[in-house]
Amino acid sequence: MREIVIVAVYNTIDRIYEYTYSADPDYGGGGGDVYLDYLEASIIPYTQEHYRVQTEQPNMGILGSSLGGLISCYAGWTRASVYSRAGCMSSSFWWNSEDFNNDILVNRPAPSTKT
């Protein structure tokens, strides 16, 4: 197996806001792009500075479960230039009336398979 480094970012009390890219009328949320920007602007550079990692797109993946699985799928689909892999375990695709299935997959181009 290739050597891997896993960086696990602790969730906060704002996890619903952070792990959802759109707002649900009943639950709120919608800050997923801000969260992903934070990972890309702060966490990835910090990790690169302090550990022996390769952060080029072919070497980068994102993984989560439940709402973390939802934001991971969203990141893999919309930010394929950053993440070449996405692990989406038990993803909360019910979020915002199944918005991921009904909007993201339908209205946004599929990520390129080129790395």
C-alpha positions in Angstrom: 0.0 0.0 0.0 1.2 3.5 -0.7 2.1 5.5 2.3 -0.7 7.9 3.4 -1.2 10.7 5.9 -4.6 11.2 7.4 -5.4 14.6 8.8 -8.6 14.5 10.9 -10.1 17.9 11.5 -12.2 18.0 14.7 -15.7 19.1 14.2 -17.2 22.1 16.1 -20.6 23.0 17.5 -21.1 24.6 14.0 -20.8 21.3 12.2 -24.2 21.6 10.5 -23.2 25.0 9.0 -19.7 23.8 8.1 -20.6 20.4 6.6 -23.5 21.6 4.4 -23.1 23.5 1.2 -26.7 24.7 1.1 -29.2 25.8 3.7 -32.0 23.5 4.7 -35.2 25.3 5.7 -35.5 23.2 8.9 -31.9 22.9 10.0 -30.1 25.9 8.6 -26.5 25.3 7.4 -25.0 26.4 4.1 -21.4 27.2 5.0 -19.7 24.3 3.3 -17.8 26.3 0.8 -16.4 28.5 3.6 -15.3 25.3 5.4 -13.7 23.8 2.3 -11.9 27.2 1.6 -10.6 27.0 5.2 -9.3 23.5 4.6 -7.6 24.6 1.4 -6.2 27.9 2.7 -5.2 26.8 6.2 -5.2 23.1 7.0 -3.6 21.8 3.8 -0.7 24.4 3.8 -0.1 23.8 7.6 0.1 20.1 7.0 2.4 20.6 4.1 4.7 22.8 6.2 4.9 20.5 9.2 4.8 17.0 7.6 6.3 15.1 4.7 3.2 15.2 2.4 2.4 15.7 -1.2 -0.5 18.0 -1.7 -0.8 17.9 -5.5 -4.3 16.9 -6.7 -3.4 13.3 -7.6 -2.4 12.7 -4.0 -5.3 14.4 -2.2 -8.5 12.9 -1.0 -11.3 13.8 1.4 -13.4 11.5 3.5 -16.3 11.8 5.9 -19.5 10.1 7.1 -23.0 11.5 7.6 -22.9 15.2 7.0 -19.1 14.8 6.6 -19.9 12.3 3.8 -22.1 14.9 2.2 -19.5 17.7 2.3 -16.9 15.2 1.1 -19.0 14.2 -1.9 -19.7 17.9 -2.6 -15.9 18.6 -2.4 -15.0 15.8 -4.7 -17.7 16.8 -7.2 -17.1 20.6 -7.2 -13.4 20.8 -6.4 -11.9 18.0 -8.5 -8.9 20.3 -9.1 -8.0 19.9 -5.4 -9.3 16.3 -4.5 -8.7 13.3 -6.7 -10.6 11.0 -4.4 -13.7 11.3 -2.1 -14.8 8.8 0.4 -18.5 9.4 1.1 -19.7 7.0 3.9 -23.4 7.0 4.8 -23.7 10.4 3.3 -26.6 12.6 4.4 -28.1 12.8 0.9 -31.5 13.6 2.4 -30.1 17.1 3.3 -32.2 20.0 1.9 -34.7 17.9 0.1 -32.0 15.7 -1.5 -30.4 18.7 -3.0 -27.1 16.9 -3.9 -29.0 14.4 -6.0 -31.5 16.9 -7.5 -29.3 19.9 -8.0 -25.5 19.2 -7.8 -25.5 16.0 -9.8 -28.0 17.4 -12.3 -26.8 21.0 -12.8 -23.0 20.8 -12.3 -20.7 19.1 -14.8 -19.2 15.8 -13.6 -15.6 16.1 -12.4 -12.9 15.2 -14.8 -11.3 11.8 -14.4 -8.0 13.3 -15.5 -5.3 13.7 -12.9 
